[in-house]
Amino acid sequence: MISSGFPAAACVRPVVIDPAARSFLLVPDRAVLPVIWSVPRRSIRQGESFRRAAAHHLRRELRLPALRIAPVAGRLPASGGRRHEEYFVLAAPAAGAWPCDVRALLASGARWWTTAELRAADVRVEPPVLLDLIDGYWEGWLPDGVVSLE
């Protein structure tokens, strides 16, 4: 919950993952060149938990099928052009695999990527340390608690 130490002005950024393919969905921001790939953000209402905000966005607004949402894995503080703290959670399919192509539900132009593909293509990802967070998740070496993505 935001009231338990998180700032009132915060966003959640659910990272939709496919554990079987060790890939995750990113959305292109074509407003800047070169294109920046990132995870969509969702504002959190006062008193709403990060999991609830992510579930509301993914299930009710985007109509993604049943999913599991992990606790907050990463935090990006407000600085520079960011006005809000951003918290990253991982969202996986409840049934082991997504029953449909969730790319079209997430956003126009969304694409499945592996961290190796992103590094090999030398594309820009925001925040850049998101790749390390995802690698840490796949390899099972994320520490307990929230990782700073500064």
Backbone torsions as a table, in degrees:
resi	resn	phi	psi	omega
1	MET	NA	148.3	178.4
2	ILE	-64.2	-35.7	-177.3
3	SER	-68.1	-8.2	-179.3
4	SER	-99.9	47.2	174.5
5	GLY	103.4	-9.6	177.7
6	PHE	-89.9	147.9	-179.4
7	PRO	-66.2	152.8	-179.2
8	ALA	-66.0	-35.5	179.6
9	ALA	-95.3	93.8	-177.3
10	ALA	-141.1	160.2	176.9
11	CYS	-127.8	150.4	172.7
12	VAL	-110.1	142.8	178.7
13	ARG	-125.1	93.5	-179.3
14	PRO	-73.4	125.1	178.3
15	VAL	-96.1	110.0	-179.4
16	VAL	-81.1	117.8	-175.1
17	ILE	-115.8	155.6	173.0
18	ASP	-121.8	93.5	-175.9
19	PRO	-57.5	-35.5	-178.2
20	ALA	-63.3	-37.5	-178.8
21	ALA	-98.1	-1.9	-176.9
22	ARG	51.0	45.8	-179.7
23	SER	-130.5	168.3	178.6
24	PHE	-146.4	158.2	-175.8
25	LEU	-90.4	133.4	173.1
26	LEU	-126.4	154.1	-179.1
27	VAL	-115.3	134.5	179.7
28	PRO	-80.7	141.5	170.7
29	ASP	-107.3	101.0	-175.8
30	ARG	-88.6	3.4	179.6
31	ALA	-71.6	-19.5	178.9
32	VAL	-122.8	149.8	177.0
33	LEU	-119.1	137.5	-5.1
34	PRO	-66.8	160.7	-178.2
35	VAL	-57.2	138.2	176.1
36	ILE	-106.9	130.9	177.0
37	TRP	-100.6	135.7	-177.8
38	SER	-153.8	-174.8	179.3
39	VAL	-107.2	135.0	179.6
40	PRO	-59.0	151.6	178.2
41	ARG	-115.3	151.2	-179.2
42	ARG	-134.8	127.5	176.3
43	SER	-65.2	149.3	179.1
44	ILE	-107.3	129.4	178.1
45	ARG	-76.9	152.2	179.3
46	GLN	-52.5	128.7	178.2
47	GLY	83.9	-3.7	-178.4
48	GLU	-89.2	138.9	177.2
49	SER	-78.7	162.0	178.7
50	PHE	-64.5	-42.1	178.7
51	ARG	-61.8	-43.8	-179.3
52	ARG	-64.7	-42.2	178.6
53	ALA	-62.5	-43.0	179.2
54	ALA	-65.5	-44.6	179.4
55	ALA	-62.7	-43.2	179.1
56	HIS	-59.3	-46.4	-178.8
57	HIS	-65.0	-49.2	-174.3
58	LEU	-75.3	-40.8	-175.8
59	ARG	-86.3	-49.3	-174.0
60	ARG	-83.0	-44.4	-176.4
61	GLU	-81.6	-44.6	-177.7
62	LEU	-93.6	-14.7	178.8
63	ARG	63.7	37.0	174.1
64	LEU	-69.5	150.5	178.1
65	PRO	-67.4	176.7	-177.2
66	ALA	-49.1	137.7	-176.9
67	LEU	-144.6	165.0	174.2
68	ARG	-113.9	134.6	179.7
69	ILE	-115.9	122.9	179.6
70	ALA	-78.5	163.3	174.7
71	PRO	-61.9	168.6	178.9
72	VAL	-54.5	128.7	-179.1
73	ALA	-106.4	-31.0	-177.3
74	GLY	-142.1	152.6	179.1
75	ARG	-132.1	133.6	176.5
76	LEU	-119.1	112.8	-175.9
77	PRO	-70.1	157.0	175.2
78	ALA	-68.6	125.4	176.9
79	SER	-169.4	160.7	179.9
80	GLY	57.4	-122.0	-179.4
81	GLY	-84.2	-9.0	180.0
82	ARG	-83.7	126.3	-179.5
83	ARG	-91.9	-17.3	-174.5
84	HIS	-128.6	152.4	168.6
85	GLU	-64.9	143.9	178.0
86	GLU	-122.7	135.0	-177.8
87	TYR	-121.3	130.9	-176.3
88	PHE	-103.2	130.1	175.0
89	VAL	-124.4	155.1	179.1
90	LEU	-103.8	132.7	-179.6
91	ALA	-119.3	119.0	-178.5
92	ALA	-117.8	158.6	177.8
93	PRO	-67.0	142.8	180.0
94	ALA	-70.2	-30.1	-174.7
95	ALA	-95.6	12.3	-180.0
96	GLY	92.6	-27.5	176.9
97	ALA	-148.7	148.2	177.6
98	TRP	-69.6	129.4	-177.8
99	PRO	-75.8	-8.3	-179.8
100	CYS	-145.8	173.5	177.3
101	ASP	-80.6	103.0	-175.2
102	VAL	-78.2	-8.9	179.7
103	ARG	-55.8	-49.1	-177.4
104	ALA	-64.8	-29.3	179.0
105	LEU	-75.4	-32.3	-176.5
106	LEU	-72.1	-55.8	-179.1
107	ALA	-174.1	157.3	175.5
108	SER	-63.1	129.2	178.7
109	GLY	85.5	-0.6	179.3
110	ALA	-59.7	146.8	-176.4
111	ARG	-144.2	142.4	172.7
112	TRP	-77.5	133.9	178.0
113	TRP	-134.6	150.7	163.7
114	THR	-101.6	160.5	178.8
115	THR	-65.1	-33.5	178.6
116	ALA	-64.4	-41.9	178.2
117	GLU	-62.9	-42.6	179.6
118	LEU	-62.9	-42.9	179.8
119	ARG	-68.2	-41.0	-179.4
120	ALA	-66.2	-36.6	-179.4
121	ALA	-80.2	-10.5	-179.9
122	ASP	53.7	43.1	177.2
123	VAL	-90.0	158.3	-178.7
124	ARG	-86.9	128.8	179.0
125	VAL	-121.4	138.5	-179.8
126	GLU	-122.0	124.7	-6.7
127	PRO	-75.9	151.0	-176.7
128	PRO	-57.5	-33.4	-177.6
129	VAL	-77.6	0.0	175.4
130	LEU	-58.0	-36.6	179.4
131	LEU	-62.1	-40.5	178.0
132	ASP	-65.9	-38.9	178.0
133	LEU	-61.6	-46.0	-179.8
134	ILE	-66.3	-44.1	176.1
135	ASP	-57.8	-42.8	178.5
136	GLY	-60.6	-39.2	178.0
137	TYR	-65.5	-48.7	-178.4
138	TRP	-61.2	-38.7	-176.7
139	GLU	-84.7	-9.0	178.1
140	GLY	76.4	23.0	-178.3
141	TRP	-111.5	18.3	174.8
142	LEU	-69.5	137.2	177.7
143	PRO	-72.2	163.7	172.8
144	ASP	-66.5	142.5	179.2
145	GLY	93.7	-175.2	-173.5
146	VAL	-88.4	134.5	179.0
147	VAL	-94.9	133.5	176.1
148	SER	-74.7	132.8	-179.8
149	LEU	-105.7	27.7	179.8
150	GLU	-72.1	NA	NA
